[in-house]
């Protein structure tokens, strides 16, 4: 049985064709669209960060107003 497997394997190796590499395929349209999408995501992320900063500044303002009110209130 082992001899038959080795013979079959050897026969397959002898009958195997020549291997060749394939050409590289590029898709410039997809690459350009990926760059556009990435740019849009960066713009949206920076806009979100700007909104978060504005919200944080508003929160600090409200905190300071509350602190001023409670610090001035009689106990």
N, C-alpha and C positions, 0 to 999 in steps of 0.2 A: 504494500500500500504506500509506504513511504517513497519507494522508488518511483511509483507512478506519479506521485505528486511532484517529485523533483523533475521528472521527465516533462511533465505538463508545464511546469514553471519555466524550464529551460526552453521549451518550444515557444512559449509565449514571448520570452525575451528575444528569441531569434526572429520572430515574426513581427515584432514591434516596429513601428515606423519611426521616421526621424522626427525629433521634436524641434519645434521652432518657436521663437518668441513672437508675441503679437505686438502690433503697433500701439502706441499710446493714443488714447482717444481723449480729446479735450472738447469741452463745451463752453465756448466763450460767452454765449448768452446766459447760461446758468451761472457762470462766474460773475458776470456783471450784475445779475439780479441779486446774487448773494451779497455783493458789495453794497448795493442800494439798500437791501433789507437791513444789513448791519448798521449802516449809517442812520437809518430811520430809528433803529432800536437805541442807538447811542443818544440821539436827540431826545427821544422819549424818556430815557433814563435820566438825562441831565435835567429835563423839565420836571420829572418826578422829584428829584433831589432838591431842586429849587423850591418846589411847593412844600416839601417837608421842612426845609429851612424856614420858610415864611410861617408855617404853622407853629414851629417851635418858638420862633420869635414872638408870635402872638401869645403863645402859652406863657412865656416868660413875662410878658407885659401884664397878662391877667394875674399871674402869681404875685408880681410886685405890687399891683393895685390892691389885691387882697391882703397882702402882708402889711401894706401901709395902713389899710383900714383897721386891721386887727391890732396892730401896734399902737394906733392912736385911740382905740376904744378903751374906756375905763373898765377896770376889772371889778 
